Amino acid sequence: MNKTFYLETFGCQMNVVDSERIVALLIGIGYGQVDDPKSASLILLNTCSIRDKAVRKAYGHLGRFKPLKDKNPDLMIGMGGCIAQQEGGALLDEFPYLDLVFGTHNVHRLPELVQQVEENRVRCEETEFLDMETRLRLFPSRTGGDEVSRFVTVMQGCDNFCSYCVVPYVRGREISRPSREILEEVHALAGQGVKEVTLIGQNVNSYGTRQSGEASFAELLEQVNAVEGIERIRFTTSHPKDISPELISCFGRLEKLCKHLHLPVQSGSSNVLRAMNRGYTREHYLDLVARLRETCPDIRLTSDIIVGFPGETEEDFTATMTLLEQVRYAEIYSFIFSSRKGTAAADLPDETPAAVKQERFERMLQLQTEISRTTWEQDVGQVCSLLVEGESKLGDGQMFGRTTWNRIVNFPGTPDLVGQFVDVRITKSFRNSQLGELQG
Ligand code: SF4
């Protein structure tokens, strides 16, 4: 019988990169990937536990596969990622139809684990954190494929312990990948036609600071900027407390660095930021924004905001609203506080009623929707350079690409443009994308 797998990925770019690795590893042991779980002999979920909603969604999807297992007892079902790391073997007790649980540090072991389940019909779990030396050897990297834009992992884990966040518990402590290896990967990607790289990690700004003799993040950006064939560089995620003056200056002097920065603020109130253990104040954050805009006047910023953190008063919330008005982010990704087991914030008294949090959240969205609309409408009539990534979901002879601000633009074009930079006049702006017309 043909061995096939179906994979679902939830969460951030780190999981996307882990899933790419899962695909390569399973293909390496003779599995073929399928789009329909009904035709798979192995179903895997790569999960996220950052918020309660993400956890419920993953469990909901897992539940959908139970009837398939009831019909076909040979079907193997596995769960990886952050929920697997957090819950470990308890998942096997809770879900009798689950065969395999693997943690965030154990992706490389997947071929052996799958073969164990397959051959011995045993259920297994592996969620141990690895030591630093082993992690350094196993940094995810991938070449091959035909995409024009790729993620490159530069660091993993986090030492910041923001009081609401599970990442340090499910991804482990911070570790930076040697710059030599990163550059080798970027050169290899450039050689196969990749035009844009996004350097990723939980907090790329502290890249290199834990390893003596390693480049700083600003130095790493300079080195990537020098790689021939790479035309655009992005990075995420950035912690405001770790942005150095050298990094800010990169936005003024590295011609390949895109004019977009995702700089999560989380709250506009210094009191709430202290309770979140974020390590900066409102004033410090605003000063960073001013310096970024001084260095690169047309940079566009995006951010994450948590509404209804335990103890957030109306005054604290107003501080977030005034910060949004002042910074004028192009987009925000906002959430109502979700208590996560094991984090410091889970023990904080939280007296704000859910209805009040919901009302604040909606007020904030209303304000931000208007700010985002005004930001993107400024582009209408302007000519923007796009890196063409592929055929648009709109179909009908439409292609799509991204501007330096990471905005998707759909335009009438032909598939031979993929991987090229084209000039497009923006004709319309929508909530999540823009429309354009090819120039010249
Ligand atoms: S910096 Fe804070 S929010 Fe970001 S991953 Fe680390 S602990 Fe979580």
Residues whose N, C-alpha, C, O or C-beta is under 5 A from the ligand:
A	BS01	SF4	C158 N160 F161 C162 C165 V167 Q202 H239
